[in-house]
Amino acid sequence: MNPAQPLPIPADLRGLLDAVRRVGRPRLVGGGVRDWLLGLEAKDFDVEVAGVDFETLHRALAPYGATDVVGRSFGVIKVRNAAGAEYDFSLPRRESKTGAGHRGFAVAPDPTLSDAEAAARRDFTVNAIAYDPFTGAIIDPHGGRADLEARVLRHTSAAFGEDPLRVLRAFQLAARFDFTLAPETAALSRTMAGTFAELPVERVWGEWEKWAVKSAKPSRGLAVLEETGWLAHFPELAALRGTPQDPEWHPEGDVFTHTQLCLDALVAQPGWRQAVPATRRILSLAVLAHDYGKPATTEQAERRGRLRWISPGHESAGGPVAEAFLRRIGSPLEVIPPVRALVVNHLAHHHGQAEFTDSAVRRLARRLEPATIDELAIVMLADHAGRPPLAPPETLERIAQLRAKARALALERAGPRPILLGRHLVALGQRPGPKFTPMLDEAFEAQLDGAFTDEAGAVAWLKHRLGWGPAKQGK
């Protein structure tokens, strides 16, 4: 890769680099350099400074903003300038394994390390490329540029095997950049499979969240889990491999393959690309888990004169399995309800009447909360695209009808809210008490059925319910 332009360095960082240059040898390192070489916007600017001790580096940086030396034992100084930009400056360091897990390392800053020695501790060759901000030289002692060209993740050194988190980093990096895993790295990762339990669950979630939010080809991440033997640590997902599907409806293969295709279709949708990260992760995890109920429900049965693979009730069966998976990977609690709702309702367009009634859409929006019909439609489209070469237009028509009806009812982004409230009961002379809850529940059910659509209609319904006279007709 031969970038046409030098790596663009923000002006405020350039001033810091000029100051550091007087005391040491600064290099831009890590993801920012990788992304620039890939032709992407460089957002992370980490600086490694050799040839200087910690105190001298701190004094050189102090005039340029607030400094945080919480990473002193690792030789790391964070600088935040007046504009709010934050940059990490670190010393080259040696690491030695002292115990189990991701944190079981002794770290010793060593300003005398060469570029090659400093880069050797990094996880993958594509992340071990440095950039001289003054000469524009690309420093690549471990062949990272060739691996970028080939889109291969290859471990930089045998030290990779000391940190189990690096396998999960391979999982999410492969998905984010559509990389494959070098065979020797896959082989080394398989020997590390037994160390998964050493990882704190919050670090596991950190890698899954990056996969869910940043993937360009999420199927590549699942392939890495399978190639490394780490799929076994996520049994709900592993069970999809080998679960059969009827070839007439699913010519692509088993449920695992279907899920990979659905995920790649998801991230190609404008609805996913334009979503905020919190929504992206819900959509990605919902598509990942949408068929988690199939392994337990798949069976052969006679349909239209021959034996077929069917999975009756798999959508409802998938709800608790999806929840178990999310808890296993350390998902925040607020992620679970919307993902579960999307999984349980992902076939709503295949059930029910030929046309979506107002009542059916209101009830669907209610069942989905806190997810939305807009989000469900995105999941449905991904599921629809995961059966190549099949793409029946009637399915797309059904999804479009659902979205149109939801928009007409102003329910595409939120479920219905109760119109009749306790204050309406009080206003009609009802004394607050245990009877309020069942009466309000009954009112809400009537609202979902279309008995009323506004406050006046709700009050009229209530008066009729209390025996005060006939109710107005709802819409």
C-alpha positions as CSV (number, residue, x, y, z in Angstrom):
1,M,0.0,0.0,0.0
2,N,1.4,3.4,-1.0
3,P,-0.8,6.2,0.3
4,A,-0.8,9.2,-2.0
5,Q,-0.7,11.7,0.9
6,P,1.1,11.8,4.3
7,L,-0.9,10.7,7.3
8,P,-3.0,13.7,8.3
9,I,-2.0,14.8,11.7
10,P,-4.3,17.3,13.7
11,A,-2.6,20.7,14.2
12,D,-2.8,20.5,18.0
13,L,-1.1,17.1,18.0
14,R,1.6,18.4,15.7
15,G,2.5,21.0,18.4
16,L,2.8,18.2,21.0
17,L,5.0,16.1,18.6
18,D,7.3,19.1,18.1
19,A,7.7,19.4,21.8
20,V,8.3,15.7,22.3
21,R,10.8,15.6,19.5
22,R,13.2,17.8,21.5
23,V,13.5,15.1,24.2
24,G,12.8,11.8,22.4
25,R,11.9,9.9,19.2
26,P,8.1,10.0,18.7
27,R,6.3,7.5,16.5
28,L,2.6,7.3,15.6
29,V,1.5,3.7,16.3
30,G,-1.4,1.3,16.3
31,G,-4.9,1.6,14.8
32,G,-4.6,5.1,13.4
33,V,-1.6,4.1,11.2
34,R,-3.4,0.9,10.1
35,D,-6.6,2.7,9.2
36,W,-4.7,5.3,7.1
37,L,-2.9,2.6,5.2
38,L,-6.3,1.0,4.5
39,G,-7.5,4.2,3.0
40,L,-9.8,4.9,6.0
41,E,-10.0,8.0,8.2
42,A,-7.4,7.9,10.9
43,K,-9.2,8.7,14.2
44,D,-6.9,7.2,16.9
45,F,-3.6,8.9,17.3
46,D,-1.4,7.1,19.8
47,V,2.2,8.2,20.2
48,E,5.1,6.0,21.3
49,V,8.3,7.9,22.4
50,A,11.6,6.2,22.7
51,G,14.9,7.6,24.0
52,V,13.3,9.5,26.9
53,D,12.4,8.7,30.6
54,F,8.9,9.1,32.0
55,E,9.6,12.3,34.0
56,T,11.2,14.1,31.1
57,L,8.4,13.1,28.8
58,H,5.8,14.3,31.4
59,R,7.6,17.7,31.7
60,A,7.6,18.1,27.9
61,L,3.9,17.5,27.7
62,A,2.6,19.4,30.7
63,P,2.5,22.9,29.1
64,Y,0.1,21.6,26.4
65,G,-2.9,20.5,28.5
66,A,-4.1,18.5,31.4
67,T,-2.0,15.3,31.9
68,D,-3.1,12.1,33.5
69,V,-0.4,9.8,34.7
70,V,-2.7,7.0,35.9
71,G,-0.8,4.7,33.5
72,R,2.5,5.6,35.0
73,S,3.5,2.0,35.8
74,F,2.8,1.2,32.1
75,G,4.7,4.3,30.9
76,V,1.5,6.0,29.6
77,I,0.5,9.7,29.8
78,K,-2.8,11.0,28.6
79,V,-2.9,14.6,27.5
80,R,-6.2,16.5,27.1
81,N,-5.9,19.9,25.5
82,A,-8.2,22.9,25.9
83,A,-10.3,21.8,22.9
84,G,-11.1,18.5,24.6
85,A,-8.9,16.3,22.3
86,E,-7.1,13.5,24.1
87,Y,-3.9,11.8,23.0
88,D,-2.0,8.9,24.6
89,F,1.8,9.1,24.8
90,S,3.7,6.0,25.9
91,L,7.1,4.7,26.4
92,P,8.2,1.5,24.6
93,R,7.8,-1.4,27.1
94,R,8.7,-4.9,27.8
95,E,6.0,-7.4,29.0
96,S,6.5,-10.7,30.8
97,K,3.8,-13.2,31.7
98,T,3.4,-13.5,35.5
99,G,-0.1,-15.0,35.9
100,A,-3.3,-16.1,34.2
101,G,-5.5,-14.0,32.1
102,H,-5.5,-10.7,30.3
103,R,-4.0,-8.8,33.2
104,G,-1.3,-11.4,34.2
105,F,1.6,-9.4,32.9
106,A,4.5,-7.5,34.4
107,V,5.1,-4.3,32.4
108,A,8.4,-2.5,32.4
109,P,8.9,0.7,30.3
110,D,12.2,0.6,28.4
111,P,13.1,3.7,26.4
112,T,16.1,1.9,24.8
113,L,14.0,-0.5,22.8
114,S,14.3,-0.4,19.0
115,D,11.3,0.1,16.7
116,A,11.3,-3.6,15.9
117,E,11.6,-4.7,19.6
118,A,8.8,-2.3,20.6
119,A,6.5,-3.4,17.9
120,A,7.0,-7.1,18.7
121,R,4.7,-6.9,21.7
122,R,1.7,-5.8,19.6
123,D,-0.9,-8.4,18.8
124,F,-1.0,-8.5,14.9
125,T,1.5,-7.4,12.3
126,V,-1.1,-5.0,10.9
127,N,-1.1,-3.2,14.2
128,A,2.7,-3.2,14.5
129,I,3.3,-0.5,11.9
130,A,4.7,2.8,13.0
131,Y,4.9,6.2,11.3
132,D,7.6,8.9,11.7
133,P,5.6,12.1,11.8
134,F,8.5,14.2,10.7
135,T,10.0,12.2,7.8
136,G,6.8,10.4,6.8
137,A,8.7,7.1,6.9
138,I,6.6,4.0,7.5
139,I,8.3,1.6,9.9
140,D,7.2,-1.9,9.3
141,P,9.6,-4.4,10.9
142,H,7.1,-7.3,11.0
143,G,5.6,-7.3,7.5
144,G,2.3,-5.6,8.4
145,R,1.9,-3.8,5.2
146,A,2.0,-7.0,3.2
147,D,-0.6,-8.5,5.5
148,L,-2.8,-5.4,5.0
149,E,-2.5,-5.9,1.3
150,A,-3.6,-9.5,1.7
151,R,-6.1,-8.6,4.3
152,V,-4.7,-11.2,6.7
153,L,-4.5,-11.1,10.5
154,R,-1.2,-12.7,11.6
155,H,0.3,-12.7,15.1
156,T,3.4,-10.6,15.5
157,S,5.2,-13.0,17.8
158,A,4.8,-16.0,20.1
159,A,3.8,-13.6,22.9
160,F,0.4,-13.6,21.3
161,G,-0.3,-16.9,23.0
162,E,0.1,-15.3,26.4
163,D,-3.1,-13.1,26.2
164,P,-6.4,-14.9,25.5
165,L,-8.1,-11.6,24.7
166,R,-6.1,-11.4,21.5
167,V,-8.2,-14.2,20.0
168,L,-11.4,-12.2,20.5
169,R,-9.6,-9.2,19.1
170,A,-9.0,-11.3,16.0
171,F,-12.7,-12.1,16.0
172,Q,-13.8,-8.4,15.9
173,L,-11.0,-7.1,13.7
174,A,-11.7,-9.7,11.1
175,A,-15.3,-8.6,11.0
176,R,-14.5,-4.9,11.0
177,F,-12.0,-5.1,8.1
178,D,-13.0,-8.3,6.3
179,F,-9.7,-10.0,7.2
180,T,-9.0,-13.7,7.2
181,L,-6.9,-15.3,9.9
182,A,-3.5,-16.6,9.0
183,P,-3.4,-20.5,9.4
184,E,-0.5,-20.3,11.9
185,T,-2.5,-17.8,14.0
186,A,-5.6,-20.0,13.9
187,A,-3.5,-22.9,15.0
188,L,-1.9,-21.0,17.9
189,S,-5.4,-19.7,18.9
190,R,-6.7,-23.3,19.1
191,T,-4.0,-24.1,21.7
192,M,-5.3,-21.2,23.7
193,A,-8.9,-22.2,23.8
194,G,-8.7,-23.4,27.4
195,T,-7.7,-20.0,28.6
196,F,-11.0,-18.3,27.7
197,A,-12.3,-18.7,31.3
198,E,-9.4,-16.4,32.4
199,L,-11.0,-13.4,30.7
200,P,-13.2,-11.0,32.7
201,V,-16.7,-11.0,31.2
202,E,-16.5,-7.2,30.7
203,R,-13.5,-7.7,28.3
204,V,-15.5,-10.4,26.4
205,W,-18.4,-7.9,26.0
206,G,-16.0,-5.2,24.9
207,E,-14.9,-7.3,21.9
208,W,-18.5,-8.4,21.1
209,E,-19.7,-4.8,21.2
210,K,-17.0,-3.8,18.7
211,W,-18.2,-6.6,16.5
212,A,-21.8,-5.6,16.8
213,V,-21.2,-1.9,16.2
214,K,-18.3,-1.7,13.7
215,S,-18.4,-4.7,11.5
216,A,-18.0,-4.4,7.7
217,K,-18.4,-8.2,7.2
218,P,-19.6,-9.8,10.5
219,S,-19.5,-13.3,9.1
220,R,-15.7,-13.1,9.1
221,G,-15.8,-12.8,12.8
222,L,-17.9,-15.9,13.2
223,A,-15.5,-17.7,10.9
224,V,-12.6,-16.8,13.1
225,L,-14.4,-18.2,16.2
226,E,-15.0,-21.4,14.3
227,E,-11.4,-21.7,12.9
228,T,-9.9,-21.2,16.3
229,G,-12.2,-23.5,18.2
230,W,-13.5,-20.6,20.3
231,L,-17.0,-21.1,19.0
232,A,-17.5,-23.7,21.7
233,H,-17.4,-20.9,24.3
234,F,-20.6,-19.6,22.9
235,P,-22.8,-22.8,22.8
236,E,-26.0,-21.0,21.7
237,L,-24.2,-19.9,18.6
238,A,-22.2,-23.1,18.1
239,A,-25.5,-25.1,18.1
240,L,-26.4,-23.5,14.8
241,R,-23.6,-25.3,12.9
242,G,-25.1,-28.5,11.6
243,T,-28.7,-27.6,12.3
244,P,-30.4,-28.4,9.0
245,Q,-32.9,-26.4,7.0
246,D,-35.2,-27.4,4.2
247,P,-33.1,-26.9,1.0
248,E,-36.2,-25.7,-0.9
249,W,-36.5,-22.7,1.4
250,H,-32.9,-22.4,2.5
251,P,-30.6,-23.4,-0.3
252,E,-27.7,-21.7,1.4
253,G,-27.2,-24.5,3.9
254,D,-27.4,-24.9,7.7
255,V,-28.5,-22.3,10.2
256,F,-25.0,-21.1,11.0
257,T,-24.4,-20.3,7.3
258,H,-27.8,-18.6,7.0
259,T,-27.0,-16.5,10.1
260,Q,-23.6,-15.4,8.5
261,L,-25.4,-14.4,5.3
262,C,-28.1,-12.5,7.3
263,L,-25.5,-10.6,9.2
264,D,-23.6,-9.5,6.1
265,A,-26.9,-8.4,4.6
266,L,-27.7,-6.4,7.7
267,V,-24.6,-4.2,7.7
268,A,-25.2,-3.4,4.0
269,Q,-28.6,-1.8,4.9
270,P,-28.9,2.0,5.2
271,G,-31.0,1.5,8.3
272,W,-28.0,-0.2,10.0
273,R,-25.3,2.1,8.6
274,Q,-27.1,5.2,9.6
275,A,-28.0,4.0,13.0
276,V,-26.4,5.2,16.2
277,P,-24.1,2.7,17.9
278,A,-26.6,1.7,20.6
279,T,-29.1,0.8,17.8
280,R,-26.5,-1.0,15.7
281,R,-25.6,-3.3,18.5
282,I,-29.2,-4.3,19.1
283,L,-29.8,-5.0,15.4
284,S,-26.6,-7.0,15.1
285,L,-27.2,-9.1,18.1
286,A,-30.9,-9.7,17.2
287,V,-29.9,-10.9,13.7
288,L,-27.2,-13.1,15.2
289,A,-29.7,-14.6,17.6
290,H,-32.8,-14.6,15.5
291,D,-32.7,-18.4,14.9
292,Y,-31.2,-19.5,18.2
293,G,-34.5,-21.4,18.8
294,K,-34.0,-23.7,15.7
295,P,-31.6,-26.3,17.2
296,A,-34.2,-27.2,19.8
297,T,-37.2,-27.1,17.5
298,T,-35.9,-28.5,14.2
299,E,-37.4,-31.8,13.1
300,Q,-38.5,-33.7,10.0
301,A,-42.2,-33.8,9.2
302,E,-44.3,-34.5,6.1
303,R,-45.3,-31.3,4.3
304,R,-46.9,-31.2,0.9
305,G,-46.2,-34.9,0.2
306,R,-42.6,-35.3,1.4
307,L,-40.4,-35.1,4.4
308,R,-39.1,-31.6,5.1
309,W,-37.0,-30.0,7.8
310,I,-39.2,-27.7,9.9
311,S,-38.7,-25.6,13.0
312,P,-42.1,-24.8,14.4
313,G,-42.2,-22.2,17.2
314,H,-38.5,-21.5,16.8
315,E,-39.0,-17.7,17.2
316,S,-40.6,-17.9,20.6
317,A,-38.2,-20.7,21.7
318,G,-35.3,-18.4,20.7
319,G,-36.2,-15.7,23.2
320,P,-34.7,-17.3,26.4
321,V,-31.8,-18.8,24.4
322,A,-30.9,-15.3,23.1
323,E,-31.1,-13.9,26.7
324,A,-28.8,-16.7,28.0
325,F,-26.3,-15.9,25.3
326,L,-26.4,-12.1,26.0
327,R,-25.8,-12.8,29.7
328,R,-23.0,-15.2,28.9
329,I,-21.1,-12.5,26.9
330,G,-21.6,-9.8,29.5
331,S,-24.2,-7.7,27.7
332,P,-25.5,-4.7,29.6
333,L,-29.0,-5.4,30.9
334,E,-30.7,-2.7,28.7
335,V,-29.6,-4.6,25.6
336,I,-31.5,-7.8,26.5
337,P,-35.2,-6.8,26.3
338,P,-35.1,-5.3,22.8
339,V,-33.0,-8.1,21.3
340,R,-35.2,-10.7,22.9
341,A,-38.3,-8.9,21.5
342,L,-36.9,-8.8,18.0
343,V,-36.0,-12.5,18.1
344,V,-39.4,-13.6,19.3
345,N,-41.2,-11.5,16.7
346,H,-39.0,-11.8,13.7
347,L,-41.6,-13.8,11.7
348,A,-44.5,-11.5,12.4
349,H,-44.8,-10.7,8.7
350,H,-45.3,-14.4,8.0
351,H,-48.1,-14.9,10.5
352,G,-51.7,-13.6,10.7
353,Q,-54.0,-12.1,8.1
354,A,-53.2,-11.2,4.5
355,E,-53.4,-7.5,5.4
356,F,-52.1,-5.9,8.5
357,T,-54.9,-4.5,10.6
358,D,-54.6,-1.5,12.8
359,S,-55.1,-3.6,15.8
360,A,-52.5,-6.2,14.8
361,V,-49.9,-3.5,14.3
362,R,-50.7,-1.8,17.5
363,R,-50.3,-5.1,19.4
364,L,-47.1,-5.9,17.6
365,A,-45.6,-2.5,18.5
366,R,-46.7,-3.1,22.1
367,R,-45.0,-6.6,22.1
368,L,-41.8,-5.3,20.7
369,E,-41.2,-2.6,23.3
370,P,-38.5,-1.4,23.9
371,A,-37.6,-2.4,20.3
372,T,-39.6,-0.8,17.4
373,I,-41.3,-1.8,14.2
374,D,-38.6,0.1,12.2
375,E,-36.0,-2.1,13.9
376,L,-38.0,-5.2,13.4
377,A,-38.3,-4.4,9.7
378,I,-34.5,-4.1,9.4
379,V,-34.1,-7.6,11.0
380,M,-36.8,-9.0,8.7
381,L,-35.0,-7.7,5.6
382,A,-31.7,-9.2,6.8
383,D,-33.4,-12.5,7.4
384,H,-35.0,-12.3,3.9
385,A,-31.6,-11.7,2.3
386,G,-29.9,-14.6,4.0
387,R,-31.3,-17.3,1.6
388,P,-29.5,-16.7,-1.7
389,P,-30.5,-17.1,-4.4
390,L,-34.0,-17.0,-3.1
391,A,-35.5,-13.5,-2.7
392,P,-39.3,-13.8,-3.0
393,P,-40.8,-10.4,-3.7
394,E,-43.9,-11.1,-1.7
395,T,-41.9,-11.1,1.5
396,L,-40.5,-7.6,0.7
397,E,-44.1,-6.5,0.0
398,R,-45.2,-7.7,3.4
399,I,-42.4,-5.9,5.2
400,A,-43.2,-2.7,3.2
401,Q,-46.9,-3.1,4.1
402,L,-46.0,-3.4,7.8
403,R,-43.8,-0.3,7.7
404,A,-46.5,1.7,5.9
405,K,-49.2,0.7,8.4
406,A,-46.9,1.5,11.3
407,R,-46.1,5.0,9.8
408,A,-49.8,5.7,9.3
409,L,-50.4,4.9,13.0
410,A,-47.3,6.8,14.1
411,L,-46.0,3.5,15.6
412,E,-42.8,2.9,13.6
413,R,-40.5,4.2,16.3
414,A,-42.4,3.6,19.5
415,G,-45.2,1.5,20.9
416,P,-48.6,2.8,21.7
417,R,-49.0,4.8,24.9
418,P,-52.2,4.4,27.0
419,I,-54.6,7.2,26.4
420,L,-56.9,6.6,29.4
421,L,-55.0,7.2,32.7
422,G,-55.8,7.2,36.4
423,R,-56.6,10.9,36.4
424,H,-59.5,10.3,34.0
425,L,-61.0,7.8,36.5
426,V,-60.5,10.3,39.3
427,A,-62.2,13.0,37.3
428,L,-65.2,10.8,36.9
429,G,-65.5,10.3,40.7
430,Q,-63.6,7.0,41.0
431,R,-61.7,6.6,44.2
432,P,-58.1,5.3,43.7
433,G,-57.7,1.7,44.7
434,P,-57.1,-1.9,43.6
435,K,-59.7,-1.7,40.9
436,F,-57.8,1.0,39.0
437,T,-55.2,-1.4,37.5
438,P,-57.6,-3.9,35.9
439,M,-59.8,-1.1,34.6
440,L,-56.9,0.7,33.0
441,D,-55.6,-2.6,31.6
442,E,-59.0,-3.2,30.1
443,A,-59.1,0.3,28.6
444,F,-55.7,-0.2,27.0
445,E,-56.8,-3.5,25.5
446,A,-59.8,-1.7,24.1
447,Q,-57.6,1.1,22.7
448,L,-55.4,-1.5,21.0
449,D,-58.5,-3.0,19.4
450,G,-59.4,0.5,18.1
451,A,-62.3,1.3,20.4
452,F,-61.0,4.8,20.7
453,T,-58.0,6.7,19.3
454,D,-58.1,10.0,21.3
455,E,-58.8,11.3,24.8
456,A,-62.4,12.3,24.1
457,G,-63.1,8.8,22.8
458,A,-61.3,7.3,25.8
459,V,-63.5,9.2,28.2
460,A,-66.6,8.3,26.3
461,W,-65.6,4.6,26.5
462,L,-65.0,4.9,30.2
463,K,-68.4,6.5,30.8
464,H,-70.0,3.6,29.0
465,R,-67.9,1.2,30.9
466,L,-69.1,2.7,34.1
467,G,-72.7,2.5,32.9
468,W,-73.1,6.2,32.2
469,G,-74.5,5.8,28.6
470,P,-73.4,4.6,25.2
471,A,-69.8,5.0,24.1
472,K,-68.8,6.8,20.9
473,Q,-67.7,4.6,18.1
474,G,-63.9,4.3,17.8
475,K,-62.0,4.2,14.6
